């Protein structure tokens, strides 16, 4: 089971990482906080102080078209916000 799926690289998360040493990741919905902490520490070599998780449900949309009513939804996902120790940084672009 791969715990970390992808990092969140948005303007808000970039400013959080610069100001507060917080980084965001999309994680496996079945992973708990201890598994997320171990995965981040082993992958990026930093010490994690705190892990906060959020479950996002699918957003459902309905469209009215010529052929009838079309229903759709996006995928559900889990997001984790990681607080790393003072002085540690995570560089996403180091191994490109």
ABEGO torsion letter per residue (X at the ends): XBABABBBBBAAAAAAAAAAGBBBBBBBAABBAAAAAAAAAAAAGBBBABBBBBBBBBBBBBBBBAAEBBBBBBBBBBBBBBBBBBGBBBBAAAAX
